[in-house]
Amino acid sequence: MTPGSADDPIVAFYGGGTDHRGRTLAQILAWPDESLEMVHDYIQWVFPTAAPSGVNRHAPLVSDATRAAFAARPELRDALSQSLERMLSFYGLHRDLLSGVPRIVPDQQTFADRAADWLWPGDHNHLRLTRILHSLAALGLTADAAALQRCLLTDIAGAAGRGRVTVETIRYWREALPGGGDNPAPASR
């Protein structure tokens, strides 16, 4: 049997199945930015964690079987990487893979415009970004998680986000990775 069989809802979803509303990953990733902003129950499927969601009782949880499936199946990690690419675009960020080590930075053309929608103290997207950090680390994209964390703490919370990212958010972003992605975020969106 393939690691993380169809019994695991996350593996099934990432393998072409649907979430609790019948949506596929491909459908969600094709949404315009407005839908990604306004719909709130997809992020727990696209970036699942081991911590229960405080806002979505249908959110699947990462288990040891989920981790094993993502470790064994490159197509699952590739789909997770595509999910990251889509959300980076949503936030006005860019991932550079040319050096062999991922580097995530604000995109020169889109960051200012996109940040106007989410870079505000207490914005729910800050919780989403914490969730993304946890999920990437839990599902094996640790280099991408570290690159995103560096971007959030240095580029976003630094000069670009001065006064627009709370001290509490910075703490959650900073603490997101040492536990391997399993530290619960507030409300665990």
PAPARO-903386 format. One record per residue (C-alpha): residue number from 1; residue in one letter; x, y, z. Coordinates in steps of 0.2 Angstrom, whole numbers, plus 5000, padded with zeros to 4 digits. Each point is the difference from the previous one (the first is absolute). Example, Ala and Ser with C-alpha at 12.3 -4.5 7.8 and 13.67 -1.06 7.14 Angstrom:
<pts>
<1, 'A', <5062, 4978, 5039>>
<2, 'S', <5006, 5017, 4997>>
</pts>
This chain:
<pts>
<1, 'M', <5000, 5000, 5000>>
<2, 'T', <5006, 5018, 4996>>
<3, 'P', <5005, 5010, 5015>>
<4, 'G', <4986, 5011, 5006>>
<5, 'S', <4986, 4991, 4991>>
<6, 'A', <4983, 5008, 4995>>
<7, 'D', <4995, 4997, 5018>>
<8, 'D', <5010, 5016, 5004>>
<9, 'P', <4990, 5015, 4995>>
<10, 'I', <5015, 5011, 4996>>
<11, 'V', <5008, 4987, 4989>>
<12, 'A', <4984, 4997, 4991>>
<13, 'F', <4997, 5019, 4998>>
<14, 'Y', <5018, 5002, 4994>>
<15, 'G', <4999, 4985, 4989>>
<16, 'G', <4985, 5007, 4990>>
<17, 'G', <4986, 4998, 5012>>
<18, 'T', <4989, 5013, 5008>>
<19, 'D', <4998, 5010, 5016>>
<20, 'H', <4985, 5000, 5011>>
<21, 'R', <4991, 5011, 4987>>
<22, 'G', <5004, 4990, 4985>>
<23, 'R', <5014, 5012, 4994>>
<24, 'T', <5016, 4993, 4992>>
<25, 'L', <5017, 5008, 5003>>
<26, 'A', <5001, 5005, 4982>>
<27, 'Q', <4983, 5009, 5001>>
<28, 'I', <5006, 5009, 5016>>
<29, 'L', <5017, 5005, 4993>>
<30, 'A', <4991, 5007, 4984>>
<31, 'W', <4990, 5012, 5010>>
<32, 'P', <5003, 5019, 4998>>
<33, 'D', <5008, 5009, 5015>>
<34, 'E', <4983, 5007, 5005>>
<35, 'S', <4993, 4982, 5003>>
<36, 'L', <5016, 4995, 5010>>
<37, 'E', <4997, 5016, 5011>>
<38, 'M', <4982, 4998, 5003>>
<39, 'V', <4998, 4981, 5002>>
<40, 'H', <5006, 4994, 5016>>
<41, 'D', <4998, 4981, 5001>>
<42, 'Y', <5013, 4994, 4986>>
<43, 'I', <5016, 5005, 5009>>
<44, 'Q', <4999, 4986, 5012>>
<45, 'W', <4999, 4987, 4986>>
<46, 'V', <5013, 5008, 4989>>
<47, 'F', <5012, 5002, 5015>>
<48, 'P', <4995, 4988, 5013>>
<49, 'T', <5009, 4999, 5017>>
<50, 'A', <4999, 4988, 5014>>
<51, 'A', <4991, 5013, 5011>>
<52, 'P', <4981, 5000, 4999>>
<53, 'S', <4993, 5016, 4992>>
<54, 'G', <4991, 5012, 5012>>
<55, 'V', <4989, 5005, 4985>>
<56, 'N', <4997, 4985, 4989>>
<57, 'R', <4994, 4984, 5008>>
<58, 'H', <5002, 4991, 4983>>
<59, 'A', <5018, 5004, 4999>>
<60, 'P', <5011, 4984, 4998>>
<61, 'L', <5015, 4997, 5012>>
<62, 'V', <5017, 4995, 4995>>
<63, 'S', <5004, 4983, 5007>>
<64, 'D', <5015, 4989, 4999>>
<65, 'A', <4993, 4991, 4985>>
<66, 'T', <4998, 5017, 4992>>
<67, 'R', <5018, 5004, 5003>>
<68, 'A', <5005, 4983, 4993>>
<69, 'A', <4990, 5002, 4985>>
<70, 'F', <5007, 5017, 4996>>
<71, 'A', <5018, 4994, 5003>>
<72, 'A', <4997, 4985, 4989>>
<73, 'R', <4991, 5008, 4986>>
<74, 'P', <5008, 5014, 4990>>
<75, 'E', <4984, 5004, 4991>>
<76, 'L', <4992, 5005, 5017>>
<77, 'R', <5015, 5012, 5004>>
<78, 'D', <4999, 5007, 4982>>
<79, 'A', <4982, 5004, 5003>>
<80, 'L', <5004, 5008, 5016>>
<81, 'S', <5013, 5010, 4992>>
<82, 'Q', <4987, 5006, 4987>>
<83, 'S', <4989, 5005, 5014>>
<84, 'L', <5014, 5010, 5008>>
<85, 'E', <5003, 5009, 4983>>
<86, 'R', <4982, 5005, 4999>>
<87, 'M', <4999, 5007, 5017>>
<88, 'L', <5017, 5009, 4998>>
<89, 'S', <4992, 5008, 4985>>
<90, 'F', <4985, 5005, 5010>>
<91, 'Y', <5011, 5008, 5013>>
<92, 'G', <5011, 5009, 4987>>
<93, 'L', <5015, 4989, 5004>>
<94, 'H', <5011, 4991, 4988>>
<95, 'R', <5010, 4983, 5002>>
<96, 'D', <5017, 5000, 4992>>
<97, 'L', <5007, 4982, 4997>>
<98, 'L', <5014, 5004, 4989>>
<99, 'S', <5014, 4998, 5013>>
<100, 'G', <4993, 4983, 5005>>
<101, 'V', <4995, 5006, 5017>>
<102, 'P', <4983, 5009, 5000>>
<103, 'R', <5000, 5018, 5004>>
<104, 'I', <4983, 5009, 5002>>
<105, 'V', <5000, 5019, 4998>>
<106, 'P', <4987, 5014, 4997>>
<107, 'D', <4996, 5001, 4981>>
<108, 'Q', <5006, 5016, 4993>>
<109, 'Q', <4985, 5002, 4989>>
<110, 'T', <4985, 4994, 5011>>
<111, 'F', <5005, 5001, 5018>>
<112, 'A', <4994, 5018, 5004>>
<113, 'D', <4983, 4997, 4992>>
<114, 'R', <4997, 4983, 5008>>
<115, 'A', <5007, 5006, 5017>>
<116, 'A', <4987, 5013, 5000>>
<117, 'D', <4987, 4986, 5003>>
<118, 'W', <5008, 4990, 5014>>
<119, 'L', <5015, 5009, 5008>>
<120, 'W', <4990, 5008, 5014>>
<121, 'P', <5001, 4996, 5019>>
<122, 'G', <4990, 4986, 5005>>
<123, 'D', <4995, 4995, 4982>>
<124, 'H', <4994, 4982, 4998>>
<125, 'N', <5013, 4997, 4987>>
<126, 'H', <5013, 5001, 5013>>
<127, 'L', <4992, 4984, 5008>>
<128, 'R', <5000, 4992, 4983>>
<129, 'L', <5018, 5003, 4997>>
<130, 'T', <5004, 4992, 5017>>
<131, 'R', <4990, 4985, 4995>>
<132, 'I', <5009, 4999, 4983>>
<133, 'L', <5017, 5000, 5010>>
<134, 'H', <4994, 4986, 5011>>
<135, 'S', <4993, 4990, 4985>>
<136, 'L', <5015, 5002, 4989>>
<137, 'A', <5011, 4993, 5015>>
<138, 'A', <4988, 4986, 5004>>
<139, 'L', <4999, 4994, 4982>>
<140, 'G', <5018, 5000, 4996>>
<141, 'L', <5003, 5017, 4991>>
<142, 'T', <5012, 5006, 5014>>
<143, 'A', <5011, 5010, 4989>>
<144, 'D', <4985, 5010, 4993>>
<145, 'A', <4993, 5002, 5018>>
<146, 'A', <5017, 5007, 5005>>
<147, 'A', <5000, 5012, 4985>>
<148, 'L', <4983, 5006, 5004>>
<149, 'Q', <5004, 5003, 5018>>
<150, 'R', <5015, 5010, 4995>>
<151, 'C', <4990, 5010, 4988>>
<152, 'L', <4986, 5003, 5013>>
<153, 'L', <5012, 5005, 5014>>
<154, 'T', <5013, 5010, 4990>>
<155, 'D', <4991, 5007, 4985>>
<156, 'I', <4982, 5001, 5006>>
<157, 'A', <5001, 5004, 5019>>
<158, 'G', <5016, 5010, 4997>>
<159, 'A', <4999, 5015, 4989>>
<160, 'A', <4985, 4997, 4990>>
<161, 'G', <4989, 4995, 5014>>
<162, 'R', <5005, 5012, 5014>>
<163, 'G', <4985, 5004, 5010>>
<164, 'R', <4990, 4988, 4989>>
<165, 'V', <5004, 4984, 5008>>
<166, 'T', <4997, 4997, 5019>>
<167, 'V', <5013, 4994, 5012>>
<168, 'E', <4989, 4985, 5003>>
<169, 'T', <5000, 4996, 4982>>
<170, 'I', <5019, 5001, 4999>>
<171, 'R', <5001, 4989, 5015>>
<172, 'Y', <4989, 4987, 4991>>
<173, 'W', <5010, 5001, 4984>>
<174, 'R', <5016, 4998, 5010>>
<175, 'E', <4994, 4985, 5010>>
<176, 'A', <4992, 4991, 4985>>
<177, 'L', <5014, 4989, 4995>>
<178, 'P', <5010, 4994, 5015>>
<179, 'G', <4986, 4987, 5004>>
<180, 'G', <5000, 4993, 4982>>
<181, 'G', <4984, 5009, 4996>>
<182, 'D', <4989, 4993, 5014>>
<183, 'N', <4999, 5016, 5012>>
<184, 'P', <4982, 5006, 4999>>
<185, 'A', <4997, 5017, 4994>>
<186, 'P', <4987, 5011, 5008>>
<187, 'A', <4983, 4994, 4994>>
<188, 'S', <5009, 4989, 4988>>
<189, 'R', <4991, 5007, 4985>>
</pts>
